[in-house]
Amino acid sequence: TNEVLTAAQKLLNGDFDINSLDLIVRAAYDPVSPHRADANKSLMQLQESPELWQMADSIIEQSQNPNSRFFGLQVLDDAIKTRWKILPQEQKEGIKNYVVGKIIKMSSEEASMTREKVFIGKLNLTLVEILKQEWPHNWPSFIGDLVGSSKSSEILCENNMQILKLLSE
């Protein structure tokens, strides 16, 4: 049996398991995997799943596979772009707080900032997607919040400058 298809079926049936996702992602990114096409098809089906974005934080936090973490962030990004206006306020706040918290945590120390540069860049873009929806009307304190957090560390301040640059583009 094809373990990629078995794992995909499990996830598509709502039985979420990070190891199954990592298995599918590994196959999708492995140029010699005989299951690569199935894995890519499964990832596309998963991405279309209307509930998967609610697992994005678990994917980002629990996966050891960088490609799975990017997949989780992409799913969250898609939800922000396509569903933001219909999400309940508490879910919007949850997403916003998660993304902001993750950026602050990852860009507060030089080691993780260097190691996770590409991922933090993608997180910054996700925050900008939220800002396009929320700022200035629903998040008037954003610039003040950003300036305030910049005082805590030079490396965080540098990343905050990147966010402002992205916002201005």
Backbone as JSON, one array per atom type, in Angstrom:
{
  "sequence": "TNEVLTAAQKLLNGDFDINSLDLIVRAAYDPVSPHRADANKSLMQLQESPELWQMADSIIEQSQNPNSRFFGLQVLDDAIKTRWKILPQEQKEGIKNYVVGKIIKMSSEEASMTREKVFIGKLNLTLVEILKQEWPHNWPSFIGDLVGSSKSSEILCENNMQILKLLSE",
  "N": [[0.84, -1.2, 0.0], [0.29, 2.31, -0.47], [1.81, 4.46, 1.57], [1.72, 7.22, 1.66], [-0.71, 7.95, 0.48], [-2.43, 6.75, 2.32], [-1.83, 8.23, 4.63], [-2.64, 10.74, 3.73], [-5.38, 10.34, 3.33], [-6.18, 9.95, 5.93], [-5.67, 12.51, 7.04], [-7.36, 14.09, 5.44], [-9.78, 13.15, 6.24], [-10.13, 14.41, 8.56], [-8.7, 13.56, 10.71], [-6.33, 14.74, 12.23], [-2.83, 14.69, 12.18], [0.44, 15.34, 12.91], [2.71, 13.87, 12.14], [1.8, 12.41, 9.95], [1.31, 14.48, 8.14], [3.95, 15.47, 7.86], [5.1, 13.23, 6.63], [3.79, 13.2, 4.13], [4.58, 15.71, 3.12], [7.36, 15.36, 3.04], [7.56, 13.39, 1.03], [6.49, 14.85, -1.09], [8.45, 16.76, -1.55], [10.6, 15.28, -2.24], [12.61, 14.51, -4.83], [13.02, 11.95, -5.9], [11.09, 10.32, -4.93], [8.69, 7.77, -5.35], [6.13, 8.39, -4.79], [5.67, 11.02, -5.12], [3.94, 12.53, -6.87], [1.38, 11.8, -5.93], [1.62, 12.78, -3.35], [1.9, 15.56, -3.76], [-0.6, 16.09, -4.92], [-2.21, 15.42, -2.77], [-1.43, 17.39, -0.92], [-2.42, 19.65, -2.21], [-5.16, 19.11, -2.08], [-5.51, 19.13, 0.68], [-4.88, 21.79, 1.21], [-7.09, 23.03, 0.2], [-8.99, 22.34, 2.0], [-11.49, 23.51, 4.1], [-11.22, 23.74, 6.86], [-8.6, 23.39, 7.62], [-6.88, 25.55, 8.13], [-7.2, 26.14, 10.77], [-5.51, 24.45, 12.02], [-3.07, 25.41, 11.56], [-1.32, 26.71, 13.41], [-0.59, 24.54, 15.05], [0.76, 22.96, 13.18], [2.93, 24.63, 12.54], [4.15, 24.88, 15.06], [4.66, 22.23, 15.9], [5.8, 20.66, 13.86], [8.79, 19.2, 12.63], [9.78, 19.47, 10.21], [10.93, 21.78, 7.94], [9.63, 22.42, 5.51], [7.03, 21.57, 5.99], [6.31, 23.37, 7.95], [6.34, 25.75, 6.48], [4.25, 25.13, 4.78], [2.11, 25.08, 6.6], [2.08, 27.78, 7.31], [1.46, 28.88, 4.84], [-1.13, 27.93, 4.46], [-2.42, 29.3, 6.53], [-2.0, 31.92, 5.63], [-3.51, 31.86, 3.23], [-6.06, 31.59, 4.34], [-6.31, 34.04, 5.64], [-6.29, 35.78, 3.48], [-8.58, 34.95, 2.06], [-10.73, 34.37, 3.81], [-10.91, 36.18, 5.86], [-12.76, 38.32, 6.29], [-15.1, 37.02, 6.99], [-14.57, 35.68, 9.31], [-15.11, 35.05, 12.8], [-14.71, 37.6, 15.32], [-13.13, 36.82, 17.56], [-11.58, 34.77, 16.5], [-10.1, 36.14, 14.58], [-8.63, 37.82, 16.29], [-7.19, 35.86, 17.64], [-5.6, 34.76, 15.58], [-4.14, 37.03, 14.83], [-2.79, 37.64, 17.27], [-1.31, 35.3, 17.53], [0.4, 35.34, 15.25], [1.8, 37.78, 15.62], [2.99, 37.26, 18.13], [4.6, 35.07, 17.48], [6.36, 36.2, 15.61], [7.66, 38.09, 17.26], [8.82, 36.37, 19.17], [10.53, 34.81, 17.54], [12.16, 36.7, 16.35], [13.55, 37.99, 18.3], [15.95, 37.16, 19.21], [19.28, 36.85, 18.1], [20.35, 34.39, 17.17], [18.12, 32.69, 16.46], [16.95, 34.4, 14.67], [18.82, 34.51, 12.59], [18.97, 31.79, 11.88], [16.34, 31.26, 11.16], [15.65, 33.0, 9.15], [14.35, 33.06, 6.56], [11.86, 31.94, 7.12], [10.88, 33.75, 9.04], [10.71, 35.98, 7.42], [8.57, 35.18, 5.79], [6.6, 35.01, 7.74], [6.43, 37.72, 8.41], [5.29, 38.68, 6.03], [2.82, 37.47, 6.26], [1.79, 38.81, 8.47], [1.58, 41.33, 7.32], [-0.46, 40.8, 5.5], [-2.58, 40.53, 7.29], [-2.6, 43.12, 8.31], [-3.38, 44.55, 6.03], [-6.04, 44.01, 6.04], [-6.91, 44.91, 8.55], [-5.74, 47.32, 9.47], [-5.86, 50.85, 9.17], [-8.24, 50.95, 10.65], [-9.33, 48.81, 12.35], [-7.19, 48.24, 13.9], [-5.82, 50.44, 15.22], [-3.71, 50.98, 16.92], [-1.46, 49.81, 15.91], [1.04, 50.89, 14.78], [2.11, 52.24, 17.01], [2.3, 50.03, 18.76], [4.22, 48.56, 17.39], [6.46, 50.28, 17.41], [6.82, 50.43, 20.18], [7.51, 47.74, 20.8], [9.89, 47.62, 19.49], [11.74, 48.79, 21.09], [12.64, 46.88, 22.82], [14.63, 45.18, 21.8], [17.47, 45.27, 19.62], [17.64, 43.59, 17.41], [14.99, 42.8, 17.05], [13.92, 45.27, 16.46], [15.15, 45.73, 13.97], [13.81, 43.77, 12.45], [11.21, 44.76, 12.68], [11.46, 47.03, 11.15], [11.66, 45.85, 8.65], [9.04, 44.9, 8.41], [7.6, 47.33, 8.29], [8.65, 48.26, 5.89], [7.66, 46.34, 4.08], [4.95, 46.84, 4.41], [4.71, 49.32, 3.28], [5.0, 48.85, 0.61]],
  "CA": [[0.0, 0.0, 0.0], [0.98, 3.59, -0.56], [1.64, 5.1, 2.89], [1.41, 8.64, 1.45], [-2.17, 8.04, 0.27], [-3.05, 6.39, 3.59], [-1.67, 9.4, 5.5], [-3.46, 11.82, 3.17], [-6.78, 10.0, 3.6], [-6.36, 10.19, 7.37], [-5.75, 13.95, 7.26], [-8.53, 14.62, 4.75], [-10.96, 12.73, 7.01], [-10.18, 15.22, 9.77], [-7.9, 12.94, 11.77], [-5.07, 15.46, 12.04], [-1.65, 14.11, 12.81], [1.6, 16.05, 12.35], [3.61, 12.91, 11.48], [1.23, 12.11, 8.63], [1.58, 15.64, 7.28], [5.39, 15.46, 7.55], [5.34, 12.13, 5.68], [3.31, 13.66, 2.82], [5.44, 16.82, 2.68], [8.66, 14.78, 2.7], [7.41, 12.75, -0.28], [6.24, 15.89, -2.1], [9.69, 17.49, -1.82], [11.67, 14.33, -2.57], [12.55, 14.35, -6.28], [13.07, 10.56, -6.33], [10.0, 9.56, -4.31], [7.68, 7.28, -6.31], [4.82, 8.89, -4.35], [5.71, 12.49, -5.18], [2.73, 13.08, -7.5], [0.28, 11.61, -4.97], [1.85, 13.69, -2.21], [1.55, 16.92, -4.2], [-2.06, 16.13, -5.09], [-2.77, 15.41, -1.41], [-1.2, 18.72, -0.32], [-3.37, 20.59, -2.82], [-6.49, 18.81, -1.51], [-5.47, 19.6, 2.07], [-4.9, 23.24, 1.2], [-8.47, 23.45, -0.1], [-9.85, 21.97, 3.12], [-11.9, 24.77, 4.75], [-10.92, 23.75, 8.3], [-7.18, 23.13, 7.9], [-6.19, 26.74, 8.64], [-7.28, 26.11, 12.23], [-4.42, 23.6, 12.49], [-1.81, 26.03, 11.12], [-0.39, 26.93, 14.52], [-0.06, 23.23, 15.45], [1.73, 22.55, 12.16], [4.12, 25.47, 12.7], [4.79, 24.62, 16.35], [5.02, 20.83, 16.16], [6.54, 19.98, 12.8], [10.25, 19.32, 12.58], [10.12, 19.62, 8.79], [10.76, 23.18, 7.54], [8.64, 22.54, 4.44], [5.7, 21.46, 6.61], [6.05, 24.64, 8.64], [5.97, 26.71, 5.43], [2.91, 24.73, 4.33], [1.18, 25.57, 7.63], [2.0, 29.23, 7.2], [0.76, 29.16, 3.58], [-2.55, 27.66, 4.72], [-2.88, 30.43, 7.33], [-2.0, 33.05, 4.71], [-4.67, 31.73, 2.35], [-7.27, 31.86, 5.13], [-6.36, 35.49, 5.88], [-6.64, 36.44, 2.21], [-9.88, 34.57, 1.5], [-11.81, 34.19, 4.78], [-10.78, 37.11, 6.99], [-13.96, 39.13, 6.51], [-16.2, 36.22, 7.56], [-14.15, 35.04, 10.56], [-15.54, 35.72, 14.03], [-13.7, 38.51, 15.86], [-12.16, 36.15, 18.44], [-10.62, 34.02, 15.67], [-9.2, 37.15, 14.02], [-7.71, 38.21, 17.37], [-6.32, 34.71, 17.89], [-4.62, 34.7, 14.48], [-3.3, 38.22, 14.96], [-1.91, 37.46, 18.43], [-0.38, 34.2, 17.26], [1.41, 35.79, 14.28], [2.62, 38.8, 16.28], [3.78, 36.58, 19.16], [5.61, 34.21, 16.81], [7.38, 37.1, 15.06], [8.45, 38.64, 18.37], [9.62, 35.28, 19.75], [11.57, 34.35, 16.62], [13.08, 37.76, 15.92], [14.09, 38.69, 19.46], [17.33, 36.76, 19.45], [20.04, 36.8, 16.86], [20.53, 33.01, 16.69], [16.93, 32.23, 15.74], [16.74, 35.33, 13.55], [19.7, 34.07, 11.52], [18.61, 30.42, 11.49], [14.96, 31.21, 10.65], [15.47, 34.23, 8.37], [13.37, 32.91, 5.48], [10.56, 31.7, 7.74], [10.46, 35.02, 9.64], [10.29, 36.82, 6.28], [7.23, 34.74, 5.4], [5.71, 35.44, 8.84], [6.24, 39.16, 8.23], [4.33, 38.86, 4.95], [1.52, 37.06, 6.8], [1.35, 39.94, 9.29], [1.18, 42.4, 6.4], [-1.79, 40.41, 4.99], [-3.53, 40.89, 8.35], [-2.65, 44.59, 8.36], [-4.16, 45.02, 4.88], [-7.44, 43.84, 6.4], [-7.25, 45.46, 9.86], [-5.13, 48.61, 9.81], [-5.81, 51.41, 10.52], [-9.55, 51.02, 11.32], [-9.54, 47.84, 13.43], [-5.95, 48.06, 14.67], [-5.21, 51.77, 15.18], [-2.51, 51.05, 17.76], [-0.38, 48.99, 15.34], [2.34, 51.57, 14.67], [2.57, 52.42, 18.39], [2.7, 48.71, 19.27], [5.47, 48.19, 16.71], [7.51, 51.14, 17.96], [7.02, 49.99, 21.56], [8.24, 46.47, 20.83], [11.23, 47.84, 18.93], [12.63, 49.23, 22.17], [13.1, 45.75, 23.63], [15.87, 44.59, 21.27], [17.91, 45.82, 18.34], [17.33, 42.64, 16.34], [13.55, 42.91, 16.84], [13.75, 46.56, 15.8], [15.5, 45.52, 12.56], [12.72, 43.05, 11.8], [10.07, 45.68, 12.6], [11.71, 47.89, 9.98], [11.28, 45.04, 7.48], [7.57, 44.89, 8.36], [7.18, 48.64, 7.78], [9.02, 48.32, 4.47], [6.69, 45.51, 3.36], [3.66, 47.51, 4.5], [4.72, 50.49, 2.41], [5.09, 48.44, -0.8]],
  "C": [[0.88, 1.26, 0.0], [0.76, 4.37, 0.75], [1.32, 6.59, 2.77], [-0.11, 8.81, 1.29], [-2.93, 7.71, 1.56], [-3.0, 7.59, 4.55], [-2.57, 10.54, 5.04], [-4.93, 11.58, 3.48], [-7.11, 10.29, 5.06], [-6.55, 11.69, 7.64], [-7.02, 14.54, 6.63], [-9.83, 14.24, 5.47], [-11.04, 13.46, 8.35], [-9.4, 14.65, 10.94], [-6.49, 13.54, 11.68], [-3.94, 14.88, 12.87], [-0.42, 14.71, 12.12], [2.56, 15.1, 11.63], [3.12, 12.52, 10.1], [1.5, 13.25, 7.66], [3.06, 15.67, 6.88], [5.74, 14.39, 6.52], [4.96, 12.57, 4.26], [4.23, 14.75, 2.27], [6.82, 16.3, 2.26], [8.62, 14.15, 1.31], [7.24, 13.79, -1.39], [7.52, 16.62, -2.5], [10.86, 16.59, -2.17], [11.61, 14.02, -4.07], [12.57, 12.88, -6.75], [11.96, 9.7, -5.71], [9.01, 9.08, -5.37], [6.28, 7.81, -5.99], [4.72, 10.41, -4.45], [4.43, 13.1, -5.76], [1.52, 12.96, -6.57], [0.4, 12.59, -3.82], [1.48, 15.12, -2.58], [0.05, 17.09, -4.36], [-2.73, 16.21, -3.71], [-2.6, 16.77, -0.74], [-2.16, 19.75, -0.9], [-4.77, 20.38, -2.26], [-6.56, 19.33, -0.07], [-5.59, 21.11, 2.13], [-6.3, 23.78, 0.94], [-9.44, 23.14, 1.04], [-10.19, 23.23, 3.93], [-11.52, 24.86, 6.24], [-9.43, 23.7, 8.61], [-6.46, 24.34, 8.49], [-6.2, 26.77, 10.17], [-6.19, 25.24, 12.85], [-3.06, 24.24, 12.19], [-0.82, 26.23, 12.26], [0.21, 25.62, 15.01], [1.01, 22.75, 14.47], [3.04, 23.32, 12.38], [4.87, 25.13, 13.98], [5.36, 23.21, 16.47], [5.87, 20.17, 15.09], [8.03, 20.24, 12.9], [10.71, 19.57, 11.14], [9.87, 21.07, 8.36], [9.71, 23.36, 6.44], [7.22, 22.4, 4.96], [5.33, 22.76, 7.31], [5.66, 25.73, 7.63], [4.57, 26.4, 4.9], [1.86, 25.25, 5.31], [0.98, 27.07, 7.53], [1.25, 29.64, 5.93], [-0.75, 28.98, 3.75], [-3.16, 28.82, 5.52], [-3.0, 31.69, 6.47], [-3.23, 33.04, 3.79], [-5.97, 32.05, 3.09], [-7.42, 33.36, 5.38], [-6.82, 36.21, 4.61], [-8.08, 36.16, 1.79], [-11.02, 34.55, 2.51], [-11.87, 35.26, 5.86], [-12.09, 37.82, 7.31], [-15.11, 38.35, 7.15], [-15.81, 35.52, 8.86], [-14.72, 35.79, 11.76], [-14.38, 36.53, 14.62], [-12.68, 37.79, 16.73], [-11.16, 35.31, 17.66], [-9.63, 34.98, 15.02], [-8.17, 37.56, 15.06], [-6.71, 37.1, 17.65], [-5.21, 34.6, 16.84], [-3.62, 35.84, 14.61], [-2.29, 38.05, 16.1], [-0.89, 36.37, 18.21], [0.76, 34.68, 16.35], [2.36, 36.81, 14.92], [3.54, 38.15, 17.31], [4.9, 35.75, 18.57], [6.73, 35.08, 16.23], [8.28, 37.63, 16.18], [9.37, 37.57, 18.95], [10.81, 34.92, 18.84], [12.58, 35.44, 16.26], [13.64, 38.55, 17.1], [15.52, 38.29, 19.77], [18.04, 36.47, 18.13], [20.17, 35.39, 16.28], [19.32, 32.53, 15.89], [16.64, 33.13, 14.55], [17.57, 34.9, 12.34], [19.24, 32.72, 10.97], [17.26, 30.39, 10.76], [14.63, 32.39, 9.74], [14.35, 34.13, 7.33], [11.96, 32.75, 6.06], [10.01, 32.99, 8.37], [10.01, 35.99, 8.55], [8.88, 36.49, 5.83], [6.2, 35.12, 6.48], [5.41, 36.93, 8.74], [5.21, 39.43, 7.14], [2.92, 38.48, 5.4], [0.94, 38.19, 7.66], [0.87, 41.09, 8.4], [-0.19, 42.08, 5.77], [-2.88, 40.77, 6.01], [-3.71, 42.4, 8.39], [-3.46, 45.17, 7.21], [-5.66, 44.96, 5.2], [-7.83, 44.71, 7.61], [-6.8, 46.9, 10.13], [-5.54, 49.66, 8.8], [-7.12, 51.25, 11.31], [-9.69, 50.08, 12.52], [-8.3, 47.6, 14.29], [-5.19, 49.39, 14.68], [-3.91, 51.87, 15.97], [-1.3, 50.34, 17.14], [0.98, 49.68, 15.32], [2.94, 51.81, 16.07], [3.05, 51.12, 19.01], [4.06, 48.31, 18.69], [6.65, 48.98, 17.28], [7.84, 50.71, 19.39], [7.83, 48.71, 21.65], [9.67, 46.63, 20.32], [12.24, 48.23, 20.01], [13.25, 48.07, 22.92], [14.39, 45.11, 23.1], [16.19, 45.14, 19.88], [17.51, 44.91, 17.18], [15.83, 42.65, 16.02], [13.23, 44.21, 16.11], [14.06, 46.45, 14.3], [14.37, 44.8, 11.82], [11.48, 43.94, 11.67], [10.22, 46.65, 11.43], [11.36, 47.15, 8.69], [9.76, 45.03, 7.3], [7.05, 46.22, 7.81], [7.48, 48.79, 6.3], [8.01, 47.54, 3.63], [5.32, 46.2, 3.31], [3.58, 48.69, 3.52], [4.74, 50.12, 0.92], [3.74, 48.26, -1.46]]
}
